[in-house]
Structure formats: C-alpha cells, structure tokens
C-alpha cells in the first residue's frame, strides 16, 4: 500500500468517526508521493484549518498539483523552496505557476481541523479538535514520516497537547525550535501572517541555519 493509499484509508476512517466531516472533509498530506520520497529533507507544514466558510470539502493534494494561488499557498511555496534549496535570495525564487507546482510537489501539508473555517481560526475550536482527534492527527504525521515539521499555528498550547513532553529551545530569533521523536520542529508563523514576505522568508532561513537548530 502506498503512502497516499494509507492516508486515504485513514481519512475514510476519520470521516466515519466524526460525522461532522461528512461532505466537508478537506484531505491533505503528501502532495506528490514520488517526488516527496526522493527528498533528503522531508518537510511537513502543519496549519490550523482550511479557509473555507462554505465547508465544501476537497483535497489540497489535487489543488496544489494543478495551481498555486492565494497568498497562503504562495508563502508555503516560498518557504518550502528556501528549505529545500539553502535559502537563495528571495529575488531568485521561481514565479511561474508550473515552477511553483513543482515546488509544492516536494512537500507535505496538513491542517489540524479538516473542514473549513473563516479567515481567523478560533483557538478554542482548534484546541478542542486537537484534543478529540489527536490520535488521527498523530497517525497522519506518522504515515507521512517527516524529518522536519514547520508548525504554522501560532498557539504553543496546541503542540503541548499534541506532543506531550516536547521541549522548545530558543533559536536566537524569537522563534522556538525542538526535537521530538524522529523529527525537528520549528514553531513558526502562519503563512497568512501580515509581514513582508521577504521578512518571513529570511527569518525562517536564519532559524533553519541557527546553531541551536543544527545541534538538535
């Protein structure tokens, strides 16, 4: 069974376990399995929930194999390119859609809550989801098998619930890092956080290259 097939099987069980997800579940995971497994650095981005108040359902794996649009997706793409290519100057990042699709095919992405919400996620709702659906969230991460997780939630309590015993260290750039199980972890900003894109790109690069992070 492929990794994608394992994820699809998990998602089927997930929806049956939580009827609220019927017809609203937004699947995610490894965008392109063949590309992802060839990467030395297997990056998983974790965010809160899809920005979709209509809760129409869908699949990020399909969407990002076809098009990269909206600022959220472009920030993920730029951060991924930096992580996988030693953070070249941001002016050298590819801009054509087919080039950005190729970048997205190299990563994994998941939301904690699997159906849509508004532009501003409610922290209490996300925390409740993590508490009640923790085993499924952890199983998805286990199937993906990342060696680097970029946490884009902005709510440290979430990680304490999801990964009991995780110990964050200061990177020197006001961004916390940790090692947990077989992967390294960077507790970073949400991709839609309103700062100049060059600022978040360079900051992630500094954290990734920091002595503290490298020693984890």
Buried (B, 14 or more C-beta within 10 A) or exposed (E): EEBBEBBBEBBEEBBEEBEEBEEBBBBBBBBBBEBBEEBEBBBBBBBBBBBBEEBEBBBBBEBBBEBBEEEBBBBBBBBBBBBBEEBEEBEEBBEEEEEBBBBBBBBBBBBBBBBBBEEEBEBEEBBEBBEEBBEBBBBBBEBBBBEBBBBBBBBEEBBEBBBEEBEBBEBEBEBBBBBBEEBBBBBBBBBBEEEEBEEBBBBBBBBBEBEBBEEB
